[in-house]
């Protein structure tokens, strides 16, 4: 026997339900729009019209060094800033090829004039970077009239985060007064190998313990942020256990690297303390059996971005270092680095000197796009990260 059903048009409960459904239909489009706005991922790509020209996006992905304590109108670095939209420069006090001091730095006043000249030539906010770690890695040294600084190792031995913040803030004020807005520090490598030829030997590690390194790095970054200077964690995923110097050649940490070397990165990224991260050129078969970290999608996209959750810009270490240049041609290194997830390619022009490095690398990138080895979505991802970093530059980069 069929189940008896009420008169659908006359039943009072059904009439109320139909009335509610009618009201819901009127509000549904707006409701869906609101839900869509809140559920859209933060990384959703903007429409093409929101981006600058392709030339500008590509130029922003490069950071280059140069010779000169002052630059004339015909200097290649001004050409690259004006014509090629160069996104960043890196300053040095010592020229390795000529073995002379005073490459870009002679005095506080001279340096202010140089950085202001560079900034005026740039069409967009310019990253002006330096390795001012402290101690022996001290580009702005007393030799040129700047204050003395303590190394990471010395700060670690003091083991006083408040003192580290105070000294880091003083160091950042020196940078800001010089017109420098990005310090390629702190080093968060663990002093795993006390005989390490490039980290421990120069006092560049705060400590061997991850917790102490994390606490010191957090305090160091806080001092810089107080003065409006950006920082960069390095050298990911850890250079502290190496027995070789990646400046000089192939550096394998497969047998010495420990997973605890990731702890400072994990903690600092999770705490919002990482403006940028620099890769190491170390080879680590525990993480990638074929490629060094700078060229490894497994290390950068897989480990740093997906596992540790870092969404900011990734900087390569200097791609002219022998760990890369001796084993990979320039075009190959650029291709692999970009495919791995590097956003800013650094060419220090100190281990080698090439005044045409910017147009050469831009030609390589355009060729990779033409051949569909990389696509514009990959370039746009880097541009968004770089653009977001530079949003902090008005405070950090304004002349004092």
ABEGO torsion letter per residue (X at the ends): XBBBBBBAAABAAAAAAAAAAAAAAAAAAAAAAAAAAAABBAABBBBAAABBBAAAAAAAABBBBBBEABBBAABAAAAAAAAAGBABBBBBABBAAAGBBGAABABAAAAAAAAAAAAAABABBBBBBBBBAEEABBABBAAAGBBBBBBAAAAAAAGBAAAAAAAAAAAAAAAAAAGBABBBOBBABBBABAABAAAAAAGABABABAAAAAAAAAAAAAAAAAAGBBBBBOBOAEAAABABBAAAEBBBAAAABBAAAAAAAAAAAAAGABABBBBBABBBAAABAABBAAABAAAAAAAAAAAAGBABBBBBBBAABAAAAAABBAAAAAAAAAAAGBABBBBAGAABBBAAAAAAAAAAAAAAAAAGABBAAAAAAAAAAAAAAAAAAAAAABBX
